[in-house]
Amino acid sequence: MSDTSRSDAGQPDAAEPRTTVTVTFITNNLKTVTAPEHSNLLRISLREHGGIPFKCGGGLCGTCRCRIESGIEHTDAVKPKERRHLTEVDLANGFRMACQTFITGDISVSWVPRDTAAQGTTRT
């Protein structure tokens, strides 16, 4: 006789939906945080001090351009606002706009820090 209602040592049933995701901010010393599933990437970064640069937060400026280094399959569909700032090649290489991206699973993300980009254009 089989009892399918039992779980091993109180572990959640594998069929239960996932409720949190892990985000690793590679450019911020591999800082790793958890957040509710379906959270916006820029909001996670702001709440957890992840460090993704931003200005408008609404898809107008493109400042929050970042690269999903792993877990791109755990992001939602590309939005029209992203297509205004990212080429098809960018998208194929894992680039997204953090303000437009919602996370459904674990990801790792990187970006070009604003101070590093500015250093490349300033000479004294």
DRENDO-1510 file (C-alpha; in Angstrom, 1 decimal, always signed):
<recs>
REC; n; res; u; v; w
REC; 1; MET; +0.0; +0.0; +0.0 .
REC; 2; SER; +1.4; +3.4; -1.0 .
REC; 3; ASP; +0.9; +6.7; +0.8 .
REC; 4; THR; +1.5; +9.5; -1.7 .
REC; 5; SER; +0.6; +12.3; +0.7 .
REC; 6; ARG; +3.9; +11.8; +2.8 .
REC; 7; SER; +6.8; +14.1; +2.2 .
REC; 8; ASP; +10.4; +13.4; +3.2 .
REC; 9; ALA; +11.4; +15.2; +6.4 .
REC; 10; GLY; +8.9; +18.0; +5.9 .
REC; 11; GLN; +10.4; +19.0; +2.5 .
REC; 12; PRO; +8.0; +20.7; +0.1 .
REC; 13; ASP; +6.4; +18.6; -2.6 .
REC; 14; ALA; +8.3; +18.9; -5.9 .
REC; 15; ALA; +5.0; +19.8; -7.6 .
REC; 16; GLU; +4.5; +22.9; -5.4 .
REC; 17; PRO; +5.2; +26.2; -7.3 .
REC; 18; ARG; +8.4; +28.0; -6.6 .
REC; 19; THR; +7.9; +31.2; -4.6 .
REC; 20; THR; +11.3; +32.8; -4.5 .
REC; 21; VAL; +14.2; +33.3; -7.0 .
REC; 22; THR; +17.9; +33.9; -6.5 .
REC; 23; VAL; +19.6; +36.8; -8.3 .
REC; 24; THR; +23.4; +37.1; -8.4 .
REC; 25; PHE; +24.7; +40.6; -9.1 .
REC; 26; ILE; +28.1; +39.6; -10.7 .
REC; 27; THR; +29.4; +43.1; -11.1 .
REC; 28; ASN; +28.6; +43.8; -7.4 .
REC; 29; ASN; +31.1; +41.3; -6.0 .
REC; 30; LEU; +28.8; +38.4; -6.7 .
REC; 31; LYS; +26.2; +39.7; -4.3 .
REC; 32; THR; +23.4; +37.1; -4.1 .
REC; 33; VAL; +19.9; +37.9; -2.9 .
REC; 34; THR; +16.5; +36.2; -3.0 .
REC; 35; ALA; +13.2; +37.8; -4.2 .
REC; 36; PRO; +9.7; +36.8; -4.9 .
REC; 37; GLU; +9.1; +35.1; -8.2 .
REC; 38; HIS; +7.9; +37.4; -11.0 .
REC; 39; SER; +9.7; +40.4; -9.5 .
REC; 40; ASN; +11.1; +43.2; -11.6 .
REC; 41; LEU; +14.9; +43.0; -11.9 .
REC; 42; LEU; +15.5; +46.7; -11.4 .
REC; 43; ARG; +13.2; +46.8; -8.3 .
REC; 44; ILE; +15.2; +43.8; -6.9 .
REC; 45; SER; +18.4; +45.7; -7.5 .
REC; 46; LEU; +17.1; +48.9; -5.8 .
REC; 47; ARG; +15.6; +47.0; -2.8 .
REC; 48; GLU; +18.7; +44.9; -2.3 .
REC; 49; HIS; +21.4; +47.4; -3.3 .
REC; 50; GLY; +22.4; +45.2; -6.3 .
REC; 51; GLY; +23.9; +48.1; -8.1 .
REC; 52; ILE; +22.4; +48.0; -11.6 .
REC; 53; PRO; +22.6; +51.6; -12.9 .
REC; 54; PHE; +19.4; +53.4; -13.7 .
REC; 55; LYS; +17.9; +56.9; -14.4 .
REC; 56; CYS; +14.3; +56.8; -15.5 .
REC; 57; GLY; +13.1; +53.3; -14.4 .
REC; 58; GLY; +10.5; +53.3; -17.1 .
REC; 59; GLY; +12.2; +52.0; -20.3 .
REC; 60; LEU; +12.9; +55.5; -21.8 .
REC; 61; CYS; +16.6; +56.0; -21.3 .
REC; 62; GLY; +18.3; +52.6; -21.6 .
REC; 63; THR; +20.6; +53.2; -18.6 .
REC; 64; CYS; +19.7; +49.9; -16.9 .
REC; 65; ARG; +21.0; +47.8; -19.8 .
REC; 66; CYS; +22.4; +44.6; -18.3 .
REC; 67; ARG; +23.4; +41.1; -19.4 .
REC; 68; ILE; +21.8; +38.0; -18.1 .
REC; 69; GLU; +24.9; +35.8; -17.8 .
REC; 70; SER; +22.9; +32.7; -16.7 .
REC; 71; GLY; +19.2; +32.0; -16.5 .
REC; 72; ILE; +18.0; +33.9; -19.5 .
REC; 73; GLU; +15.2; +31.3; -19.8 .
REC; 74; HIS; +14.0; +32.6; -16.4 .
REC; 75; THR; +13.1; +36.0; -17.8 .
REC; 76; ASP; +9.9; +37.1; -19.3 .
REC; 77; ALA; +9.3; +38.2; -23.0 .
REC; 78; VAL; +11.2; +41.1; -24.4 .
REC; 79; LYS; +9.2; +44.3; -24.3 .
REC; 80; PRO; +8.8; +46.9; -27.2 .
REC; 81; LYS; +10.6; +49.5; -25.0 .
REC; 82; GLU; +13.6; +47.2; -24.8 .
REC; 83; ARG; +13.7; +46.9; -28.6 .
REC; 84; ARG; +14.2; +50.7; -28.9 .
REC; 85; HIS; +17.5; +50.4; -27.0 .
REC; 86; LEU; +18.7; +46.8; -27.7 .
REC; 87; THR; +19.5; +45.3; -31.1 .
REC; 88; GLU; +18.6; +41.7; -32.1 .
REC; 89; VAL; +22.3; +40.9; -31.6 .
REC; 90; ASP; +22.2; +42.4; -28.1 .
REC; 91; LEU; +19.1; +40.4; -27.2 .
REC; 92; ALA; +20.6; +37.2; -28.6 .
REC; 93; ASN; +23.7; +37.8; -26.4 .
REC; 94; GLY; +21.5; +38.0; -23.3 .
REC; 95; PHE; +21.2; +41.8; -22.9 .
REC; 96; ARG; +18.0; +43.1; -21.3 .
REC; 97; MET; +16.8; +46.3; -19.7 .
REC; 98; ALA; +16.4; +45.7; -15.9 .
REC; 99; CYS; +13.4; +48.0; -15.6 .
REC; 100; GLN; +11.5; +45.9; -18.2 .
REC; 101; THR; +12.6; +42.4; -17.1 .
REC; 102; PHE; +10.6; +40.2; -14.7 .
REC; 103; ILE; +12.3; +37.1; -13.2 .
REC; 104; THR; +10.7; +33.6; -13.0 .
REC; 105; GLY; +13.8; +31.7; -11.8 .
REC; 106; ASP; +17.4; +32.0; -10.7 .
REC; 107; ILE; +19.6; +34.4; -12.8 .
REC; 108; SER; +23.1; +35.9; -12.7 .
REC; 109; VAL; +23.4; +39.5; -14.1 .
REC; 110; SER; +26.3; +41.8; -15.0 .
REC; 111; TRP; +26.6; +45.4; -16.4 .
REC; 112; VAL; +29.1; +48.0; -17.2 .
REC; 113; PRO; +29.4; +50.2; -14.0 .
REC; 114; ARG; +28.8; +53.9; -14.7 .
REC; 115; ASP; +32.0; +55.0; -13.1 .
REC; 116; THR; +34.1; +52.6; -15.3 .
REC; 117; ALA; +32.4; +53.8; -18.4 .
REC; 118; ALA; +33.0; +57.5; -17.4 .
REC; 119; GLN; +36.7; +56.7; -16.6 .
REC; 120; GLY; +37.2; +55.6; -20.2 .
REC; 121; THR; +36.2; +59.0; -21.5 .
REC; 122; THR; +38.0; +61.3; -19.0 .
REC; 123; ARG; +41.7; +62.0; -19.1 .
REC; 124; THR; +43.6; +64.3; -16.7 .
</recs>
